[in-house]
Amino acid sequence: MRQLVRTAPAALPPVLRTPLAMSAALATAVVLALGILHFHDSGLTGLDAAILPSIDGVQPPWRYVALVFDFGGEPVGSVILVALLAGVCVLARRLRTAVLTVLGVVVTVAVTTVLKPIVGRNIHGEFLSYPSGHTALATALALVVGLLLTDRLSLGRGAAVVLVLGLAVVAGVAMGWAEVALGAHYPTDALGGFCAALATVPATAWLLDRVADRL
């Protein structure tokens, strides 16, 4: 197994190392900035005040769509999605990416879980909300899919960046919309979750490759 992991294709394709390092640095800055802005402050200002009233409390049939997305971020739904993606990676003989599927999600969710009590932002007076763990998880999975496809399709840097970040944005917006529509998060919570995944998944992939190369 050690030999298989060491010789497996990189979890973070070389063409994406620099672009994703730059986006990760920017995403980290956004997470910290929003955390400071909303530190123990649950008031509606700026982006939240502009977007929340038009999305919160969505009615059927869109509410059912939101609930489907939300299920993907719940424990059972997330385990199913992670297992499916990891299985696809194994079948594609991308063992490092399979490991990243699990580690990337675990690290991303851990980061959002730790940040919530530190920032102390509440929604509905009792639920810690910043950053959104559901949005972070969906974005993390999309990033892994993008990394897998980049490697399998041997994409150049430009196409790879567009694919990976495009998938991340689609997944982040979809889950973020669902969480805001269901009243579980503010829009900036979703943005924070998206950026948390954008910061942690590439870093986890890079570290995984470093460790695997030394096995």
C-alpha positions as CSV (number, residue, x, y, z in Angstrom):
1,M,0.0,0.0,0.0
2,R,2.9,2.4,0.8
3,Q,4.4,1.8,-2.6
4,L,1.0,2.4,-4.3
5,V,0.5,5.7,-2.5
6,R,4.0,6.9,-3.1
7,T,3.8,6.2,-6.9
8,A,0.2,7.4,-7.3
9,P,-0.4,10.7,-9.2
10,A,-0.2,13.8,-7.1
11,A,-3.3,14.9,-5.2
12,L,-2.4,18.5,-6.2
13,P,-1.5,18.5,-9.9
14,P,1.7,20.6,-10.5
15,V,-0.1,23.0,-12.9
16,L,-2.4,24.1,-10.1
17,R,0.1,24.5,-7.3
18,T,0.8,28.2,-7.8
19,P,-2.7,29.3,-8.8
20,L,-4.4,27.5,-5.9
21,A,-1.7,28.7,-3.5
22,M,-2.6,32.3,-4.5
23,S,-6.3,31.7,-4.2
24,A,-5.9,29.9,-0.9
25,A,-4.0,33.0,0.5
26,L,-6.7,35.3,-0.7
27,A,-9.4,33.0,0.7
28,T,-7.7,32.9,4.1
29,A,-7.6,36.7,4.2
30,V,-11.4,36.8,3.4
31,V,-12.2,34.2,6.1
32,L,-10.2,36.2,8.7
33,A,-11.6,39.6,7.6
34,L,-15.2,38.4,7.7
35,G,-14.6,36.7,11.1
36,I,-13.3,40.0,12.5
37,L,-16.1,42.0,10.9
38,H,-18.7,39.7,12.5
39,F,-16.9,38.9,15.7
40,H,-19.7,38.4,18.3
41,D,-22.0,40.5,16.1
42,S,-25.1,39.0,14.6
43,G,-26.5,42.2,13.1
44,L,-27.5,42.5,9.4
45,T,-25.2,44.8,7.5
46,G,-23.8,45.2,4.0
47,L,-24.1,42.0,1.9
48,D,-26.3,40.2,4.4
49,A,-28.8,43.1,4.6
50,A,-28.9,43.3,0.8
51,I,-29.3,39.5,0.0
52,L,-31.0,37.8,3.0
53,P,-34.5,39.3,2.7
54,S,-34.8,38.1,-0.9
55,I,-33.7,34.5,-0.2
56,D,-34.6,33.6,3.4
57,G,-37.8,31.6,3.8
58,V,-38.0,30.2,0.3
59,Q,-41.3,28.4,-0.5
60,P,-42.0,25.1,-2.2
61,P,-41.0,23.7,-4.7
62,W,-37.6,25.5,-4.2
63,R,-37.6,24.7,-0.5
64,Y,-37.5,21.0,-1.4
65,V,-34.5,21.6,-3.6
66,A,-32.8,23.5,-0.8
67,L,-33.5,20.6,1.6
68,V,-31.9,18.1,-0.9
69,F,-28.7,20.2,-1.0
70,D,-28.8,20.6,2.8
71,F,-29.0,16.8,3.2
72,G,-25.7,16.6,1.4
73,G,-24.1,18.5,4.2
74,E,-25.6,16.5,7.0
75,P,-23.7,13.6,8.6
76,V,-25.4,10.9,6.7
77,G,-25.4,12.7,3.4
78,S,-21.8,13.9,3.7
79,V,-20.6,10.3,4.5
80,I,-22.4,9.0,1.4
81,L,-20.9,11.7,-0.8
82,V,-17.4,11.3,0.5
83,A,-17.6,7.5,0.2
84,L,-18.8,7.7,-3.4
85,L,-16.1,10.2,-4.4
86,A,-13.4,8.3,-2.7
87,G,-14.6,5.1,-4.4
88,V,-14.5,6.8,-7.8
89,C,-10.9,7.9,-7.1
90,V,-9.8,4.4,-6.1
91,L,-11.4,3.0,-9.3
92,A,-9.5,5.6,-11.3
93,R,-6.3,4.6,-9.5
94,R,-5.9,8.0,-7.9
95,L,-5.1,6.8,-4.4
96,R,-3.8,10.2,-3.1
97,T,-6.9,11.9,-4.3
98,A,-9.0,9.3,-2.6
99,V,-7.2,10.0,0.7
100,L,-7.6,13.8,0.0
101,T,-11.4,13.3,-0.4
102,V,-11.5,12.2,3.2
103,L,-8.8,14.4,4.7
104,G,-9.9,17.5,2.8
105,V,-13.4,17.3,4.1
106,V,-12.3,16.4,7.6
107,V,-9.8,19.3,7.8
108,T,-12.2,21.8,6.2
109,V,-15.1,20.9,8.5
110,A,-12.7,20.9,11.5
111,V,-11.7,24.5,10.6
112,T,-15.2,25.7,10.4
113,T,-16.2,23.9,13.6
114,V,-13.3,25.6,15.5
115,L,-13.9,29.0,14.0
116,K,-17.6,29.1,15.0
117,P,-17.2,29.5,18.8
118,I,-14.2,31.8,18.3
119,V,-16.1,34.2,16.0
120,G,-19.3,33.8,18.1
121,R,-21.8,34.9,15.5
122,N,-25.3,33.6,16.1
123,I,-28.4,33.2,14.0
124,H,-31.9,33.0,15.5
125,G,-30.3,34.0,18.8
126,E,-28.8,30.6,19.6
127,F,-27.0,28.8,16.7
128,L,-23.4,29.6,15.9
129,S,-23.3,30.4,12.2
130,Y,-19.9,31.6,10.9
131,P,-18.6,30.1,8.8
132,S,-21.0,27.7,7.1
133,G,-19.8,24.1,7.5
134,H,-22.3,22.9,4.9
135,T,-21.0,25.3,2.3
136,A,-17.4,24.5,3.1
137,L,-18.1,20.8,2.7
138,A,-19.8,21.1,-0.6
139,T,-16.9,23.4,-1.9
140,A,-14.3,20.9,-0.6
141,L,-15.9,18.0,-2.5
142,A,-16.1,20.1,-5.7
143,L,-12.4,21.1,-5.4
144,V,-11.5,17.4,-5.1
145,V,-13.6,16.6,-8.2
146,G,-11.8,19.4,-10.1
147,L,-8.4,18.1,-9.0
148,L,-9.3,14.6,-10.1
149,L,-10.5,15.8,-13.5
150,T,-7.5,18.0,-14.1
151,D,-5.2,15.0,-13.6
152,R,-7.3,12.6,-15.6
153,L,-7.8,15.0,-18.5
154,S,-4.2,16.3,-18.4
155,L,-5.4,19.9,-18.5
156,G,-3.2,22.9,-19.0
157,R,-3.0,25.6,-16.3
158,G,-5.7,27.9,-17.7
159,A,-8.3,25.2,-18.3
160,A,-7.5,23.5,-15.0
161,V,-7.9,26.8,-13.0
162,V,-11.2,27.5,-14.7
163,L,-12.5,24.0,-14.1
164,V,-11.5,23.7,-10.5
165,L,-12.6,27.1,-9.4
166,G,-15.7,27.0,-11.5
167,L,-16.8,23.7,-9.9
168,A,-16.0,25.2,-6.5
169,V,-18.1,28.3,-7.2
170,V,-21.1,26.3,-8.5
171,A,-21.0,24.0,-5.4
172,G,-20.5,26.8,-3.0
173,V,-23.3,29.0,-4.5
174,A,-25.7,26.1,-4.6
175,M,-25.1,25.0,-1.0
176,G,-24.8,28.6,0.2
177,W,-28.1,29.5,-1.4
178,A,-29.8,26.4,0.3
179,E,-28.4,27.3,3.7
180,V,-29.5,30.9,3.5
181,A,-32.9,29.9,2.0
182,L,-33.5,27.6,4.9
183,G,-32.6,30.2,7.4
184,A,-29.6,28.3,8.7
185,H,-27.0,30.9,7.7
186,Y,-26.3,34.5,6.7
187,P,-24.9,35.0,3.1
188,T,-21.5,36.0,4.6
189,D,-21.5,32.7,6.5
190,A,-21.7,30.9,3.2
191,L,-19.0,33.1,1.7
192,G,-16.8,32.3,4.7
193,G,-17.4,28.6,4.4
194,F,-16.6,28.7,0.7
195,C,-13.3,30.5,1.4
196,A,-12.5,28.1,4.2
197,A,-12.6,25.2,1.8
198,L,-10.6,27.1,-0.8
199,A,-7.9,27.7,1.8
200,T,-7.7,24.3,3.4
201,V,-8.2,21.8,0.5
202,P,-5.2,22.9,-1.6
203,A,-3.0,23.1,1.6
204,T,-4.1,19.6,2.6
205,A,-3.4,18.2,-0.9
206,W,0.1,19.8,-0.9
207,L,0.9,18.4,2.5
208,L,-0.4,15.0,1.5
209,D,1.8,14.9,-1.5
210,R,4.8,15.9,0.6
211,V,4.2,13.1,3.1
212,A,3.4,10.5,0.3
213,D,6.6,11.4,-1.6
214,R,8.7,10.6,1.5
215,L,7.1,7.2,2.2
